[in-house]
Amino acid sequence: MEDRDFKPLSGWAALFAMLVGLGVIITLIALAVQWEERRLLWGIVPLSVLWVIAWAGFIVNGPNQARVVQLFGRYVGTVRATGFFYGSPLYWRTRVSLRVRTFETGVDKTDERKDAAGNVVVAASSHRRPLKVNDKDGTPIEIAAVVVWRVVNAADAVFQVDDYEEFVKLQADAALRNLASRYSYDGDGRTPPAVVGAHPEAATNEAHALRGHIEEVAAQLKLDIQERMRQAGVEVLESRISYLAYAPEIAAAMLQRQQAGAIIAARAKIVEGAVGMVEHALQMLSEKQIIDLDPERRAAMVSNLLVVLCSHSNPQPVLNTGTLYN
C-alpha cells in the first residue's frame, strides 16, 4: 500500500478555537440565566457536547513516530511530522514507532511482576534459547542472530500484518533456520569440482561455512530476512550471527574430531619439514664429499633421521664404536 503523508491542522490554532468556543458557551449560559430564556439550552447543550468531543481531535506526534490515520475504515494518510496537530475527532489513529530497534532471536523475556503490596515477585529477566537446527551436512547445531530493523512504511506495518513486531521476530527465526540448513557449520572455503558451473547460490553455499565466513553469511542472512519482511513495510539494517555452537549431544565428539584434525595437520607439517631437512643433509654430504654411502646405508640413514625428527619423544642415541659397516 502506498504510504502517503497527511498534514493535519495546527494544534495551537485549534486550541485557540477551543478556548473561543468555551467563551461562547459560557456567554450563552450567562445570557440564558440572565434572561431566563430556556430556549437557549437548545443551542448550549449541543455546543457543549460538540466542544467536549472536539478535544479528541488533538494529535501529539513525537520524534521518530508516525500516526496512521483512518476515517471509517478508509486510509487517510500518515502523520510523520513532529509537533502538535489537530484533526477530526472521528479519525482513528494508530501509532507506529519509526525508531531503529534490535532483538536477538531465541531470547525469552520475562516481565517484572509485583504483588498487591507492590513487592517484586518475579524480577525482569531474559533467557537465551538458541535455535536448534541441522546444518547442510545434517549436523545438529545451535544458532542465534541479532537483527537491527526499523519501519519505513507505516501503512503496510498496520494494514498488511496483524502485529508487525511479532511478525518480524517470527520471520527472522524462519529465515535463520533456512539459512543454517543451507550452509555447513565448518568448511575450508574451497568450491568442490561438483558445483563448478552450477547455480551461483548453490556454489556459494558450498564454498562458504557458518563459522569461517561470518561476513558472507551475515550478508546472505540480511537478504533473506529483508525478503520476508518487505510486505510488512520493514527495512533490515543489519543482521549478524550472535551465537553458534554444536548441539550438546555431539559437542564432545566434534571437539575430538577437531583435535584429531589439528594433530594430523601438525604431524603433516612435521613430516614435511623432516623430509626437507633429510634431503638437505644428504645434499650437503654429497657436495662436500664427507662420506660416500651406498643405497642400503643411505636408506638406513634416511630412516634414522626421520625417526629422530618425527618422534614424539627425544630418541636415545646409540654410539657405534666399531667401523661404519659393523
C-alpha positions, -999 to +999 in steps of 0.1 A: +000+000+000+012+035-008+022+053+023+012+090+017+018+119+040-011+136+058-008+171+071-034+180+098-042+214+111-021+232+136-029+222+171-023+256+185-048+273+162-073+246+172-066+251+209-073+288+204-106+280+187-115+257+215-109+284+241-131+308+219-158+281+218-156+278+256-161+315+259-191+314+236-207+286+257-201+304+289-216+336+275-247+317+263-251+302+297-248+336+314-274+351+290-298+322+295-296+327+333-299+365+330-328+365+305-343+333+320-346+321+284-348+283+284-348+281+246-311+289+246-305+255+261-313+240+226-280+257+215-260+254+246-263+216+251-253+207+215-224+232+215-212+218+249-213+182+236-195+191+204-169+211+224-162+181+246-160+157+216-137+181+198-109+176+224-104+141+209-090+156+177-057+167+191-026+148+180+008+150+196+034+133+175+069+128+189+103+123+171+106+090+152+069+084+154+041+081+129+003+081+131-016+061+106-050+079+102-082+062+092-117+076+087-145+050+089-121+023+077-106+043+049-069+051+049-064+089+050-027+092+054+003+090+077+013+119+100+052+119+101+058+155+111+068+162+147+046+186+167+011+195+180-017+190+154-054+187+152-077+165+130-112+153+130-123+136+163-136+108+142-101+099+130-088+065+142-051+070+148-026+041+151+008+049+165+038+033+148+074+037+161+100+046+134+129+041+157+158+017+149+152-014+170+171-046+176+164-080+190+181-114+193+164-145+180+156-171+206+156-147+236+127-151+260+120-121+282+101-122+315+084-090+326+086-079+362+057-089+384+046-073+416+021-084+443-007-063+458+017-046+482+040-035+455+068-060+462+086-076+433+076-112+430+093-120+397+122-098+385+125-089+349+150-112+331+159-125+297+169-161+288+187-171+256+174-202+239+192-206+206+175-222+177+184-259+172+187-269+136+206-292+113+232-277+090+238-286+054+257-318+064+229-329+088+250-319+119+228-306+148+239-271+158+226-242+179+224-208+163+211-173+172+213-139+154+209-102+161+186-082+138+186-044+135+154-031+118+130-002+115+096+006+100+098+025+067+062+021+055+038+027+084+007+019+064+020-016+054+031-022+090-005-015+102-026-030+074-006-059+059+000-078+091-017-081+125+013-074+147+043-062+128+067-066+158+057-103+163+058-108+125+094-095+124+106-119+151+088-150+137+101-143+102+137-137+115+136-171+132+123-188+100+150-171+078+177-181+103+166-217+103+165-218+065+200-202+062+216-226+087+202-256+067+219-243+035+254-239+049+279-262+066+290-254+101+326-256+091+345-258+058+377-250+040+361-223+018+371-241-015+344-248-041+343-285-049+345-296-085+310-310-083+295-275-081+316-258-107+292-245-133+262-250-111+237-223-098+257-194-082+238-196-049+245-234-047+282-228-054+283-200-027+267-223-002+293-250-009+322-225-007+311-207+025+307-220+060+288-206+090+319-204+112+346-194+087+328-169+066+310-145+090+307-115+067+293-135+037+268-154+058+257-122+076+251-105+042+230-135+030+210-136+062+202-099+058+189-105+023+168-135+034+152-116+063+146-085+042+128-105+015+104-119+041+097-086+058+093-064+028+055-069+028+053-055+064+070-022+055+101-031+075+137-024+065+165-047+078+196-025+086+219-053+098+218-089+108+246-110+123+250-144+139+255-138+177+258-174+188+270-205+170+279-239+185+274-276+181+244-292+198+253-305+233+248-341+223+276-340+197+298-313+211+323-337+227+326-358+196+331-328+173+357-315+196+376-348+194+373-346+156+387-311+156+416-322+178+423-351+155+424-328+125+447-305+143+471-333+152+471-347+117+478-312+103+507-308+128+522-342+120+520-335+083+539-302+088+565-320+109+569-348+083+572-322+055+599-303+074+617-335+083+619-347+047+633-313+037+659-315+064+669-350+054+671-340+017+693-310+026+716-332+048+721-357+021+728-330-005+754-313+018+771-347+025+773-354-013+785-319-022+813-318+004+822-355-002+823-362+035+811-397+031+801-420+003+770-440+011+757-470-008+720-472-013+715-495+017+733-473+041+717-442+026+682-457+032+692-466+068+705-430+074+672-416+060+652-438+082+672-429+113+669-392+106+632-394+101+628-413+133+648-386+152+630-357+136+594-371+136+594-388+170+571-377+198+598-381+224+635-374+224+653-405+209+681-421+229+714-420+210+734-452+204+772-448+198+788-471+173+823-479+185+831-501+156+836-494+119+809-478+098+797-512+084+798-532+117 
